[in-house]
Amino acid sequence: MADQNGHIDLGPLREVVAGVGFPAPPPPIYACTLTPELVAKAREELQEKPEWRLRDVQALRDMILKDHPNLRTRLDDAFLLRFLRARKFDYDRALHLLLNYHASRKAWPEVFQDLKPSTVKHVLDLGFLTVQPRPDPHGRYILCLRPGKWKPNDYPFVDNIRAIYLTLEKLIQPEETQVNGIVILVDYTGVGFSQASNPGPLLAKKVVGILQDGFPIRIKAVNIINEPRIFKGIFAIIKPFLKEKMAERYVLHGSDLASLHRVVPHSVLPQEYGGVAGRLDMSAWSRTLLEAEEEFVVEFCQPDPLEGVILPDSMLFEGEQAGAHGEDSFRHLRSQLYYCY
């Protein structure tokens, strides 16, 4: 029986995955899993009204069916809610985000073709990324990236992007993350010229484009630690593509762990960063992803969802007309990186 906020007692569905703290995916038939506190937070921050929630979902569904009847996309309540929450229940912006979400797959086949955890196991084994098993006091999971673990001779950089995307897909499943968002922690220990100069501006533009305009997740903070002088060059590649609000969420801490502790509590930081949450565990998140292989096969190893669909002119990844200019700019940035290094 649902209460006035649409809650239904889900029993074991609320248990954590594999006992390590990662939340379980939502049930196949939508039932609100938010606590009363998160319902109130969603109302205040996202303009989500529980009494209108399913009406809003149906409105977005109707827009998709009317304007894009050939789009092969999920239309279930839980999936569409991700996009509504990410755009504060603005129907037009949520639809645009959904179309961008699918357009990114068509525009970047080297990332999305045959995208499943088993194809990025080498990235997970290397320790390039993990997710802390406990959220911070604001309910936000912390995605830890260690780009210094990767060397250009190991494998193409795009494999790192594939692993990040799969991680985001898994993280966004629970409603808690849709409301609370996530925090990214990037440790640049060991990053040198070869790693910094590998991703060019076009690659940076695509990654930033997906995170800002092509994926239904709220990135609440990006904490950079142990960044070398060369990071000025790295950030010069990224910054032109960041919206002002996102750029303000980048915080550079250097090697000052006290600065990091002021924004990320000791309780959720691993010992490597002066926290008390145990040593950085790469295996738990890797296991979580690999055990979800089948759901990613269903999601990504299917025919092109945009086949036969005519998209608006203002979509993400509109052409690559600036390619030549971008490469000229990159050559200049490479010289800056070399100087910093």
Buried (B, 14 or more C-beta within 10 A) or exposed (E): EEEEBBBBEBEEBEEEBEEBBBBBBBEEEBBBBBBEEBBEBBEEBBBBEBEEBBEBBEBBBEBBEEEBEEBBBEEEBBBBBBBBBBBEBEBEBBBBBBBBBBBBBBBBEEBBEEBBBEBBBEBBEBBBBBBBBBBBEEBBBBBBBBBBBBEEEBBEBBBBBBBBBBBBBBBBBBBBBBBBBBBBBBBBBBBBBEBBBBBBBBBBBBBBBBBBBBBBBBBBBBBBBBBBEBBBBBBBBBEEBBEEEBBEBBBBBBEEBEBBBEEBBEEBBBEBBEBEBEEBBBEBBBBBBBEBEEBBBEBBEEEEBBEEBEBEEEBBBEEEEEEEEBEEBBEEBBEBBEEBB
